[in-house]
Amino acid sequence: MAETTADRVTRLLALVTYLHDHPGVPVPDVAAHFGTTEAQVLADVNLLWVAGTPGYFPDDLIDFSAEAMDHGELTLTDARGMDRPLRLSPAEALSLLVALRSLRELVASGVAASPDALESAIAKLAEATGDAASQAAAVQVRVSAEVPVDTLTAVRRSLAERRRLRLRYVSAADVVTDREVDPVELRSDGASWSLRAWCHRAEGPRTFRLDRILDVDVLTTPAADHPDLIEPQPWEEGRELTLELTSQARWVAEHTPVEEVEDLPDGALRVRLRAGDAAWLSNLLLSLGPAVRSVRPPEAAHDAAVRARAALAAYEHLS
């Protein structure tokens, strides 16, 4: 089974603490301790070597002894604070506890699931923060899902099974209608839920707020596909992406923190990285130009494409 990103991040964090407590440890011993290969340990160290705190100048990065590595040993010389447990200020702890309690309200409403991990996190944080936990307990937290759970469940079921829905719906003008729709996409803006669908009564696309659905039934009739109704969603910052680049862009792998580099037969390369800022990624892709062969997932390149088209449009009057 391929290693997940979460598994590797967990090992990377543990590796910093382990090397802090075991200076000069041989690479084979580290591999045996973490149940991985020596090559993977060295790859992890090389990744940590270009990680650090914001600024990312040499003094901001995690550092190791190059001389010790030449002798097959690992010595951590600068952990950039990662060898110490995180310390939250009272304000930070209070904000986090209130946010967790808000999420717990959604769990209770049925919008979210798996409450065990959430309760465990709240209990541990409350125990560790003391006074901040007492202040958080005094804050009244009420979160409404803004939609009956049965309605949300039915809509999600129809989307999963690709089946048509029958709705009894009240509009903003207080007009009640019965409709049959092909569900396309469920959305939430953090305050309300809505369903993007093809309405057979209106013979066109419509958006229905779930809190205005009076009654809903999942029909046995299969729903038709309407891919043209799905609007592009904003690229999620911090997502993992893969770039396939020509050899002229090899500097990206050398000067940018990447998680994996794969050399391709024609001299090109494929890099896997995690971009924490959509604007940074957009600037990178535009600066590389034709050196970019492909971007996965494709929506990660959406902002760059929009900016490129806008720039070209600004020069149209010159032609």
Secondary structure, 3 states (H helix, E strand, C coil): CCCCHHHHHHHHHHHHHHHHHCCCEEHHHHHHHHCCCHHHHHHHHHHHHCCECCCCCHHHECEECHHHHHCCEECEEECCCCCCCCCCCHHHHHHHHHHHHHHHHHHHHCCCCCHHHHHHHHHHHHHHHCHHHHHHHCCCCCCCCCCCHHHHHHHHHHHHHCEEEEEEEECCCCCEEEEEEEEEEEEECCCCEEEEEEECCCCEEEEEEHHHEEEEEEEEEECCCCHHHCCCCCCCCCCEEEEEECHHHCHHHHHCCCCEEEECCCCCEEEEEECCCHHHHHHHHHHHHHHEEEEECHHHHHHHHHHHHHHHHHCHHHC
